[in-house]
Amino acid sequence: MRRVRRWAKAFAAGMGLSAVIALPPLAAAPLETLAPGTLSVCMFATFPPFVGKSDAGAWEGSDVDYLKAFAAKMGLRFLPVEVADFDGLWLRPGAGACDIAASGIADLAARRQETGAAGVWSDHYYFVLRAFGVRKADAGKLSRAGDLEGKTIMVIAGSTADVDVRSRVAHGHVPDVTIIGTSDDVENARRVRDASGDDGPFAFGSGLGTVQYLSRKMGLVPVWPHCMMTPDGKVRNEPFSFIVRAKSIGVAEALNAFIAATPYGAGRGQDACPEERR
């Protein structure tokens, strides 16, 4: 190639040409994934509508569809790798469990620090709001952190719903709040639906899209859409990223190019988060 370039420049000079002759770009290097020809994706199965499973056990959701399209564009087979717990999902690619982790993973500084150099965080593809699902009889009873006093709340352990509610309760000095961390948003919604009066959880917290989806299915009501609060008391945007195994050569770069060129199926989400009352 160097000889060809030198020849091209010499030819141009000999012909009295001022322009440099353009040569075709080099072909992109093939992606190096854990298994050749396969894109393995670690996913948490109970975070609809981003990731979930149909009654027949098929993977579905906007994250699933998006990464299936990415795999197809790269000429790779899409291989789901199910994980039982959301907490620490972002560490799985760096540990060699998969090429990519997905399931609505919020980009937080603490998570990036945990991941270290073993995982690469993709560009943001969606912005989420927080919300709660409550029974219809309780629809007007939750619009700020102070309304959680004396209540029991269900969240996914280690999720940003967990971080947000604990931060708001702490900074709002809200007393007597019970926060139960689980590994299943669907079951959390079901427990709220089946609670009787004050016997059982008052609400479940999750991303707005998840709360809306599960509320429609279970006859609940989404309330108090709001932006995430971090432990330092700051209210901030909450973007989603995919996490890529650093040793999966070329995958992070290809995925970022795909994100830049391909609209996400669930839209862009809410990427402006002003302060609001607590």
Secondary structure by P-SEA (a helix, b strand, c coil): caaaaaaaaaaaaaaccccccccccccccccccccccbbbbbbbccccccbbbccccccccaaaaaaaaaaaaacbbbbbbbbcccccccccccccccccccccccccaaaaaaacccbbbccccbbbbbbcccccccccccccccccccbbbbbccccaaaaaaaaaaaaacccbbbbbbbccaaaaaaaaaacccccccccccccaaaaaaaaaacccccccbbbbbccccbbbbbbbbbbccccccaaaaaaaaaaacccccccccccccccccc
